[in-house]
Amino acid sequence: MIENSKVIKNGAGFYGWIALVGAMLVYFTTSGIFFYSYGVFLPAMCNEYGWSRAMVGGGLSVALLGFGLPSPLIGASIARFGPRVNIVFGNLLVAVGLAGMSIATEVWHIYLFYGILVGFGAGFGLYLTCTTVVNNWFIRKRSLGMGLVISAGGLGGFLFPPLATWLISNIGLQMAWLALAIIQLACAVLIGGLILVRNRPEDIGQLPDGISNAHANEIEETTGNSSRVYQSSMDWQTQQAIRKSTTWLITTLCAANFLAIGTVTAHQVAYLKDIGFSPIVAAMTLGLIPGMSIFGRLGFGFLGVRFEVRHLAVVSFIIQVTALIILLTTKTLLLIYIYAMLFGISNGALVVALPTFIGAYYGRTHYTQILGLIFPLTIVAEAAGPIIAGAINDAMGTYIPAFAIITSFSTVGLLCAILAYPPKSHE
């Protein structure tokens, strides 16, 4: 343990960066496999077993519900046992579920192994836990840490689908699942969770950002009045936070972003084909979005060290609304690519905004419980978007009203960002 008089200068010897690398490795691996690789396996499983795409796609739907809906329970578990235990436990479940997929021969096997084990495990071992690691170790550089961790997920989404494709082609469907299970176990459980991640700086005699005890009060008292970047000088109780309108403004703006990305991911390709673009252009446009989201995530993280999170969210929503208006009003190829780049940047930035808002506005102690109450609502919004847009297209023969709706909701998100001032003291 470090003595109170010892000063950690310029982050030298500060373990937070190592813990951050561990969280990034977990986020890279689990996001790349869980969110982005299933679509590669879906047609292969349909061809192998003769199952319908709706039946196989249902496995991912169940997994997403298992990932997001238990967030209040996951938040309580993180508060009780710490993020490290949950990272190890959750990602071990993911590895077991992936290994189970290698022996799946019935549709219900998919729902058990992927829908329940992988989805539930990712819920415990990914978003809430990894962002909690960042929130515990960083205050001044919280947004940077959040941006780096969540960007690692985007990088995983870029690299794992080609890897999964190569594995299926070279070692077969079943062995490809097993290979991913081994990668998951090695990277997310053993290296990321057990070796690198630590729960809190106080557990090893350090303080957030690597500051010394002599300077702790200065950091804790940092507010919007003394710094460009607001940080709460107190830790809010969960019950006190949920009674504040600011909390629900943040929830609404983040739900608006998740609604937009859920709708776009599911229906953008079909919409672009309907208005005359080739399948290749439609696919390339969709591929631009996660790629550009990495720039949004990193950009928000770096800028969040110097600029208020609320202001960055406002700019991000302006970019998102502009992008969606372009999508609705143009049939020009160049403008469609501009839309995809702008939408990807804004979506990536706003994904980082949610944990940054909660950490900055409500402190460290009850971060997981507060975020755990908000996160399911954003997941429901993301899941609802594809269903609503599909129903509108089926009824009206066009996606334009659906995309107009998400543009309107993104405008509401912009207004919420403008109004999401730091909550006043609960004392």
C-alpha positions in Angstrom: 0.0 0.0 0.0 1.1 3.5 -0.8 1.7 5.8 2.2 -0.4 9.0 2.3 2.7 11.2 1.8 3.7 9.5 -1.4 3.0 11.5 -4.6 2.4 9.7 -7.9 3.7 12.3 -10.3 2.5 12.5 -13.9 0.8 9.1 -13.6 4.1 7.3 -13.0 3.4 4.0 -11.5 -0.3 4.6 -11.9 -2.0 1.2 -12.4 -5.2 2.8 -14.0 -3.7 2.6 -17.5 -3.0 -1.1 -17.1 -6.6 -1.6 -15.8 -7.8 0.4 -18.8 -5.9 -1.9 -21.2 -7.5 -4.8 -19.6 -11.0 -3.3 -20.0 -10.2 -2.5 -23.6 -9.2 -6.1 -24.3 -12.4 -7.4 -22.8 -14.5 -4.9 -24.7 -12.6 -5.6 -28.0 -13.1 -9.4 -27.7 -16.6 -9.7 -26.4 -18.0 -6.9 -28.5 -16.3 -8.2 -31.6 -17.7 -11.7 -31.1 -21.1 -11.0 -29.5 -22.4 -8.1 -31.4 -20.7 -8.4 -34.8 -19.8 -12.0 -35.6 -23.2 -13.7 -35.2 -24.3 -12.3 -38.6 -21.5 -14.2 -40.2 -22.6 -17.5 -38.7 -26.3 -17.0 -39.4 -26.3 -17.9 -43.1 -23.8 -20.7 -42.5 -26.1 -22.3 -39.9 -29.1 -21.9 -42.1 -27.3 -23.6 -45.0 -25.9 -26.4 -42.7 -29.1 -27.3 -40.9 -31.9 -25.9 -43.2 -33.2 -23.5 -40.6 -35.0 -20.3 -41.5 -33.2 -17.0 -41.0 -36.0 -15.8 -38.7 -35.4 -18.9 -36.4 -31.7 -18.4 -36.3 -32.0 -14.6 -36.0 -34.2 -15.1 -33.0 -31.1 -16.3 -31.1 -29.5 -12.9 -31.3 -32.7 -11.2 -30.3 -32.9 -13.2 -27.2 -29.2 -12.6 -26.5 -29.7 -8.8 -26.8 -32.6 -8.9 -24.3 -30.5 -11.0 -22.0 -27.7 -8.5 -22.4 -29.7 -5.4 -21.6 -32.7 -6.1 -19.5 -31.0 -7.5 -16.4 -28.9 -4.3 -16.0 -30.4 -3.4 -12.6 -29.4 -6.8 -11.3 -26.0 -6.5 -13.0 -25.4 -3.1 -11.4 -26.2 -4.5 -8.0 -23.8 -7.4 -8.6 -21.0 -5.0 -9.6 -21.6 -2.8 -6.5 -21.5 -5.9 -4.3 -18.6 -7.9 -5.9 -16.7 -5.3 -8.0 -16.3 -5.2 -11.8 -13.5 -7.7 -11.9 -15.5 -10.6 -10.5 -18.3 -9.8 -12.9 -16.0 -9.6 -15.9 -14.5 -13.0 -15.2 -17.9 -14.6 -14.4 -19.8 -13.0 -17.3 -17.1 -13.7 -20.0 -16.7 -17.2 -18.7 -20.4 -17.7 -19.4 -19.8 -16.3 -22.9 -17.0 -18.7 -23.6 -19.1 -21.7 -22.4 -22.0 -20.5 -24.6 -19.7 -20.2 -27.6 -18.3 -23.7 -27.0 -21.9 -24.9 -26.7 -22.7 -23.5 -30.1 -20.1 -25.9 -31.6 -22.4 -28.8 -30.7 -25.7 -27.1 -31.5 -27.9 -29.3 -33.7 -31.3 -28.0 -32.8 -32.8 -24.5 -32.9 -33.4 -24.5 -29.1 -29.7 -25.1 -28.7 -29.1 -21.7 -30.2 -31.5 -20.0 -27.8 -29.9 -21.8 -24.8 -26.2 -21.4 -25.7 -26.3 -18.0 -27.5 -29.5 -16.4 -26.4 -29.1 -17.2 -22.7 -25.5 -18.0 -21.9 -23.8 -15.6 -24.3 -26.3 -12.8 -23.9 -26.6 -13.0 -20.2 -22.8 -13.4 -19.8 -22.1 -10.4 -22.0 -24.5 -8.4 -19.9 -22.5 -9.2 -16.8 -19.1 -9.0 -18.4 -19.1 -6.1 -20.9 -20.7 -2.7 -20.9 -21.6 -1.9 -17.3 -18.5 -3.6 -15.9 -15.9 -2.2 -18.3 -17.2 1.4 -18.0 -17.3 0.9 -14.2 -13.6 0.1 -14.3 -13.0 3.4 -16.2 -15.2 5.4 -13.8 -13.4 4.0 -10.8 -9.9 4.7 -12.0 -10.4 8.1 -13.8 -12.1 11.4 -13.0 -10.3 14.1 -15.0 -9.7 11.7 -17.9 -12.9 9.8 -17.6 -14.2 10.7 -21.0 -10.9 9.7 -22.6 -11.0 6.3 -20.8 -14.6 5.7 -21.9 -13.7 6.7 -25.5 -10.8 4.3 -25.6 -12.7 1.4 -24.1 -15.8 1.7 -26.3 -13.6 2.3 -29.4 -12.0 -1.0 -28.7 -15.5 -2.5 -29.3 -15.6 -0.8 -32.7 -12.2 -2.2 -33.6 -13.5 -5.7 -32.6 -16.4 -5.2 -34.9 -14.0 -4.4 -37.7 -11.7 -7.4 -37.1 -13.8 -10.3 -35.8 -16.3 -10.7 -38.7 -13.5 -11.4 -41.2 -11.8 -13.7 -38.7 -15.1 -15.6 -38.3 -15.5 -15.8 -42.0 -12.0 -17.2 -42.4 -12.5 -19.7 -39.6 -15.8 -21.1 -41.1 -14.1 -21.4 -44.5 -11.0 -23.2 -43.2 -12.0 -25.2 -40.2 -15.7 -25.5 -40.5 -18.8 -24.1 -38.7 -18.5 -26.1 -35.4 -14.7 -25.7 -35.0 -15.1 -21.9 -35.7 -17.4 -21.6 -32.7 -14.9 -23.5 -30.6 -12.0 -21.3 -31.8 -14.0 -18.2 -30.8 -14.7 -19.7 -27.4 -10.9 -20.2 -26.8 -10.2 -16.7 -27.9 -12.9 -15.4 -25.5 -11.5 -17.5 -22.6 -7.9 -16.4 -23.2 -8.4 -12.7 -23.9 -11.5 -11.6 -21.9 -11.4 -14.0 -19.0 -7.7 -14.8 -18.3 -5.7 -11.8 -19.6 -8.3 -9.0 -19.5 -10.2 -10.1 -16.4 -7.9 -12.0 -14.1 -4.5 -10.5 -15.0 -5.0 -6.9 -16.0 -8.2 -5.5 -14.5 -8.4 -4.3 -10.9 -11.5 -2.9 -9.3 -10.5 0.4 -7.7 -7.3 2.5 -7.2 -8.0 2.6 -3.5 -7.6 -1.2 -3.4 -3.9 -0.9 -4.1 -3.3 2.3 -2.3 -3.7 4.7 -5.2 -6.3 7.4 -6.1 -8.1 8.2 -9.4 -6.0 9.6 -12.1 -2.8 8.7 -10.2 -3.1 11.8 -7.9 -1.6 12.0 -4.5 -3.6 12.3 -1.3 -2.2 15.8 -0.9 -4.0 16.8 -4.1 -7.2 14.7 -3.7 -9.4 17.5 -2.3 -8.5 19.7 -5.3 -9.7 17.0 -7.7 -12.8 16.1 -5.7 -13.9 19.8 -5.6 -13.6 20.3 -9.3 -16.9 21.7 -10.7 -18.2 23.6 -13.6 -17.3 26.8 -11.7 -13.6 26.1 -11.5 -13.1 24.0 -14.6 -14.4 23.8 -18.1 -15.3 20.2 -17.5 -17.9 19.6 -14.8 -17.3 16.8 -12.3 -19.7 16.3 -9.4 -18.1 17.1 -6.0 -20.3 14.5 -4.3 -21.6 10.9 -4.9 -25.3 10.8 -5.5 -27.6 8.0 -4.1 -29.5 6.1 -6.7 -32.9 7.1 -5.3 -31.8 10.8 -5.4 -30.5 10.6 -8.9 -33.7 9.0 -10.4 -35.8 11.9 -8.9 -33.9 14.4 -11.0 -35.2 15.5 -14.4 -31.6 15.6 -15.7 -31.4 11.8 -15.3 -34.4 11.3 -17.6 -33.2 13.9 -20.1 -29.9 11.9 -20.3 -32.0 8.6 -20.6 -34.1 10.1 -23.4 -31.2 11.5 -25.4 -29.4 8.2 -25.3 -32.5 6.2 -26.1 -33.0 8.5 -29.2 -29.5 7.6 -30.3 -30.0 3.9 -29.8 -33.4 4.0 -31.6 -31.7 5.6 -34.6 -28.8 3.1 -34.8 -31.2 0.1 -34.3 -33.4 1.3 -37.1 -30.5 2.2 -39.5 -28.6 -1.1 -38.9 -31.7 -3.2 -39.7 -33.2 -1.3 -42.6 -30.8 1.1 -44.2 -29.6 -1.4 -46.8 -33.2 -2.2 -47.8 -34.1 1.5 -47.9 -31.2 2.4 -50.1 -32.0 -0.5 -52.5 -35.6 0.7 -52.6 -34.6 4.2 -53.7 -32.3 2.9 -56.5 -28.9 2.2 -55.1 -27.0 -1.0 -55.9 -26.6 -3.7 -53.3 -22.9 -3.1 -53.2 -23.3 0.6 -52.5 -26.0 -0.1 -49.8 -23.6 -2.6 -48.1 -20.6 -0.3 -48.3 -22.7 2.6 -46.8 -23.7 0.4 -43.9 -20.1 -0.7 -43.4 -19.0 2.9 -43.2 -21.1 3.6 -40.1 -19.2 1.3 -37.5 -15.9 2.3 -39.1 -16.6 6.0 -38.7 -18.1 5.4 -35.2 -14.6 4.7 -34.0 -13.6 8.3 -34.8 -16.7 9.5 -33.0 -15.9 7.4 -29.9 -12.2 8.5 -29.8 -13.0 12.1 -30.7 -15.6 12.4 -27.9 -13.2 10.8 -25.5 -10.3 13.1 -26.2 -12.5 16.3 -26.4 -14.3 15.3 -23.2 -11.1 16.0 -21.2 -11.4 19.7 -22.2 -15.0 20.3 -23.0 -18.3 19.8 -21.2 -20.0 16.5 -22.0 -23.3 18.3 -22.5 -21.9 20.6 -25.2 -20.3 17.6 -27.0 -23.6 15.8 -26.9 -25.4 18.8 -28.5 -22.8 18.9 -31.3 -23.1 15.2 -31.8 -26.9 15.4 -32.2 -26.7 18.3 -34.6 -24.4 16.1 -36.7 -26.8 13.1 -36.4 -29.9 15.1 -37.3 -28.1 16.6 -40.3 -27.0 13.1 -41.4 -30.6 11.7 -41.2 -32.0 14.7 -43.1 -29.5 14.0 -45.9 -30.6 10.3 -45.9 -34.2 11.3 -46.3 -33.7 13.9 -49.0 -31.0 12.7 -51.4 -30.4 10.1 -54.0 -26.9 11.3 -54.8 -24.2 8.8 -54.1 -21.6 11.3 -52.7 -24.2 12.7 -50.2 -25.2 9.2 -49.2 -21.6 8.4 -48.3 -21.4 11.8 -46.4 -24.5 10.8 -44.5 -22.9 7.4 -43.5 -19.8 9.1 -42.3 -21.6 11.8 -40.3 -24.1 9.3 -38.8 -21.3 7.0 -37.8 -19.3 9.7 -36.1 -22.3 11.1 -34.2 -23.5 7.6 -33.1 -20.1 6.6 -31.8 -19.8 9.9 -29.9 -23.2 9.5 -28.3 -22.5 5.9 -27.2 -19.6 7.3 -25.1 -21.8 10.1 -23.8 -24.0 7.9 -21.7 -21.4 6.6 -19.2 -19.6 9.9 -19.3 -22.7 11.8 -18.3 -23.5 9.4 -15.4 -19.9 9.5 -14.1 -19.5 13.2 -14.3 -22.9 14.2 -12.9 -23.4 11.6 -10.2 -19.9 10.5 -9.1 -18.3 7.1 -8.6 -20.0 5.3 -5.7 -23.4 4.5 -7.2 -22.4 4.7 -10.9 -23.3 1.1 -11.7 -26.7 1.2 -10.0 -27.7 4.5 -11.8 -26.5 3.3 -15.2 -28.0 -0.1 -14.6 -31.4 1.5 -14.3 -31.0 3.6 -17.4 -29.4 1.1 -19.8 -32.3 -1.3 -20.2 -34.4 1.6 -21.6 -31.9 2.3 -24.3 -31.7 -1.3 -25.2 -35.5 -1.5 -25.5 -35.3 1.6 -27.8 -32.7 -0.1 -30.0 -34.7 -3.3 -30.2 -38.0 -1.4 -30.9 -36.5 0.5 -33.9 -36.2 -2.4 -36.3 -39.7 -3.7 -35.4 -41.4 -0.3 -35.8 -39.7 0.5 -39.1 -40.4 -2.9 -40.5 -44.1 -2.6 -39.6 -44.3 0.9 -41.2 -42.7 -0.3 -44.4 -45.0 -3.4 -44.5 -48.1 -1.1 -44.0 -47.1 1.8 -46.3 -44.7 0.3 -48.7 -41.9 2.8 -47.9 -39.4 3.5 -45.1 -39.6 7.2 -45.4 -42.0 7.7 -42.5 -39.9 5.4 -40.3 -36.7 7.4 -41.0 -38.7 10.6 -40.5 -39.7 9.3 -37.0 -36.1 8.6 -36.0 -35.0 12.0 -37.3 -37.7 13.6 -35.1 -36.6 11.6 -32.1 -33.0 12.6 -32.7 -34.2 16.2 -32.7 -35.8 15.5 -29.3 -32.5 14.1 -28.2 -30.8 17.3 -29.3 -33.2 19.3 -27.1 -32.6 17.0 -24.2 -28.9 17.5 -24.6 -29.3 21.2 -24.5 -31.3 21.0 -21.3 -29.2 18.4 -19.5 -27.5 20.7 -17.1 -25.7 19.1 -14.1 -28.3 18.4 -11.4 -28.4 20.6 -8.4 -27.1 19.3 -5.0 -29.3 16.7 -3.4 -28.5 18.2 0.1 
